[in-house]
Amino acid sequence: MKSEKSEFTRRVLGIVLGVPPFIILLLFNQWTLMGAFIVLSYLSFQEYWKMVGKEPSSFAFWFSCYPLALVYLSFVLSPFLQMLGWYIFLLMLMIWSLFSPSQVLERSGIYLWGCVYCFFFPFFWVRLGMEYSRWSLLFFVLLVWANDIFAYLVGVKWGRHKIVPAISPKKSWEGLGGGIMAAAFLSMMVGYLWFRFPLWVGFLAGCAVALLAFAGDLFESALKRKAGVKDSGKFLPGHGGILDRFDSFFAVGPLVYFLSRVIWKG
């Protein structure tokens, strides 16, 4: 019980220190929004590669700046230049992987998936904030937070039936249900009162966000289990690394963008 209270205190401290600056960066203007996610993406890739990369490599970190830049330059580059840029990236990745011939597929595959997971997925949050009101972005951010917070609280208090104990011993069906209900309720209320879309749309959106956020959280837990580490890093007290805090956000990035296009008919 004492350890649970201590963990809860660290989590609260992490929220108090991290949430206000994050919200300010999201809402202030498009440049702070973009800058926040570029920094989060780059640092999260560093954590990812340190966990599952086949060897520590400064080149791997510097090389990651190239696909990260390509993702964000998609706002200004023509389709032809984008395709050329990605072709060059894949060629460079292929050549670099050949320096470890016994693990060429693992090296290139793990690196490529890291770029998708840490760069491409969170980029949809930026697209959402650039193409729609940033209040709509905040709406989906609140859904992810509601799911995470209530899944944790309900799981700690009433969690008895574990979902995948081999991957994450603390995740329970009770916690999953609590997170889904919180996200669905918040989505229905805020969606109806603020954005004026039907309650059933809010319910489905909240459930979809919560389920995919859980999947993203579970996936990152599997990465840590594979790497034999407890946390991906030490970014915020009680929250571990950036991936520990933003795994759910990254996973639902494409979903919330597509939901926005459906809801607001963009």
N, C-alpha and C positions, 0 to 999 in steps of 0.2 A: 504493500500500500504506500509506503514511504517513497519508494522508487517511482511509482506512478504519479504521486503528487509532485515529485521533483521534475519528472519529465513534463508534466502539464505546465509547471511554472516556467520551464525553459521554453516551451512552445508559445506561451503567452508573451514572454519577453521577446521572442523572435518576431511575433506578429506586431507587437507595439513598435519595434525598431524598424521592421521592414515594410509593413503595409502602407503607411502614409507616404513615404517617399515614392514607392512604386506607383500608387494611384496618381500622385502629382505628375510623375513622368508620363503616365499614360494619357492624362487629360490636358496637359499644358499646351502642347502643339505637336504637329506631325514629326518634328525633328527629335524631340525628346522621346516620343513613342518609338521611333525607329532606332534611336541610339540605345534606348533601354534594352530592346530585344537583340540588337547586334551584340552588345556586351554580354547579355545572358547567354546567347547562342554560342559565342566563342568560348566563354568560361565553362559552359556545360559540356562542350566538346572536349575540352581539356580533361575534365573529370571522367567523361566517358572513355576516352582513349587510355587514361591511366588505369582504369578498371579492367577493360577488356582487350586493350591493344596487346599485340604479341610481344612488343618490346618498347621501352621508353625511347622516344625519338623527338628531338627538337624540330627536326624537319617535318614530322607529322603535324605539329602544332602550327608552324609557319605556313605549311602547305594548305592547312584548313582555311586560311584567310582568303584563298582564291575562290573556292566554291561559295564561301559566305558572301564575298563581294558579288559574285555572279547572281546569287539569289536576289540581292537588293538592287542590283543594277538592272533587273528585269523591268523596273519602272521606266527606264530611259532607253534601254537597248532595243534595237529592232529584233524581230524573231530570228532573222538570219544570224545576227551577231550573237544572240543567245545560244543558238544551236552550235555555232562555231566554238564559242567559249566552253560549252559543256563537252564538246568533242575533244578539245585540247585537254580539259581536265581528266577525262577518262583515259586518254593516251598517257598522260603523265602518271596517273594512278597505276596503270598497267605496267609501265616501265619501272616505277618505284617498287611495285610488288615483286618484280623479277629479281630484286636483290635478296629476296628470301624465297628461293625456288621451292623449298619443301613445304612452305605455307603460303603460296602465292594466292590461292583462292580465299583462305581465311583472312589474310592481310587485306586484300582488296575489298572483300565482302564486308568485313567488320568496319573498315574505314568508310565505305560508301554508305552503309546503313547509318553510321554515326552522323554523316552529313545530312541525310534525310531526316533523321530523328531530331537533331539539334539545330539545324538551319532551316530546312524546308517546312517542317510542321509549324514551328513558332512564327514563321513568316506570314502565315495566314492571319494571325492576330493583327499584324501590322496592316495587311491589306484591308481587314475589317475596319480598323480605325481610320484608314485613309479614304475608303470608299463610302463609309457610312458614318453616322454620328458617333463620336467617341463615347457618348452615353450608352449606346448600344453595345459597345465593347465592354464598358464597365458592367453592364447587365450580365453578360456571360461570365465575366471574371467573378462576379458575386456568386453565380451558380456553382462554379468550380470550388470556390472557397466554402460555400455552404455545405457542399457534398463532403469535402475533406474534413471540415470541422466536426460535423455531426456523425460522420462515419467513425471518426476517432472517439468521440465522446460516448456514443452508443455502444461501440465495440468494447471500450474499456469497462463500461458499467454493466452491460448485459451480454456481451459477446461470449457465447458458449460453443457454438458450432462453427468450427474452422472450415474455411473454404479450400485453401491449398496450403496446409501446414508445412509441406516440404519446401515451399518457396517463401511464404510469409506466415509464420506461426500466429501472428496477432490479428490477421484479417479474418473476420467472421461474417456469417450470413446476416447476423443481427446488425453489425456495423454497416454492411452494404445496404441493407434495407433502410437504416436510419439516414444514410447519406442520400439515397434516392428520394426518400420522402421529403427531406429538407430542400433538396434542389427543385423537386417538382412543385412543392408548395410555394417557394419563393418565386419560381418562374411564373406560376399562375397569377400570383398576387401582383408582382411588379409588372409583369407583362400586360395584365388587364388594366391596371390602374395608370400605368405610365405610358405604355406603348399602344394600348387599346387593341390588342389582338385577342382572339377567343381563348377561353380558359383551356379548352382541349389542346390548343396549339402550345400553350404554356406548359401544360402537363407533359406532353410528348417531348418537347424540347428539354425540359428539366430532366426527365428520365434518360433521354439519349445522352445528354452531357454527363450525367452522373455515372452511367454504365461505362462510357468510354473513358472517363477520368479514372474509374476504378481499374480498367484494363491497363491504362498507362502506368498507374501506380504499381500494379502487379508485375508488369513487364520490367520496370526498373528494379523491383525487388528481386526478380529472377537474375538480372545482370549482377547485382551485388552478391547474390548467393553464389553465382558462378565464379565471381572474382574473389570470394571469401572475405568480403569487407562488410562492416556494419553500416557505414555511411559512404556516400559518394565523395564527400568532402567536408569542409568545416566553414560553411558560408555564414549561417545564422545559428545562434544558440538554440538548441533543442530541435533544429530542423536539418542538421547535417549540411550536405552540399547543395549546390544549385539544383542538381537533378533531383535530389530528395524533395525539394520544395516545388519544383516546376515540372516534374514528370507528368502530372495530370494536365497541366496547362499545355504542354507541348503536344500531347496525344490528341487533345480535343481541338487544336488549332484549325485544321481543315474542316472539322464538323461545324464549328460555330460560324465559320465563314459561309459554308453552304446553307446552314440554317438561316443566316441573315439574308441571303439572296432569296430564299423561299418566303420568309416571313415578310420582308420589306419589298419583295418583288423587284430586286435590283438587277 
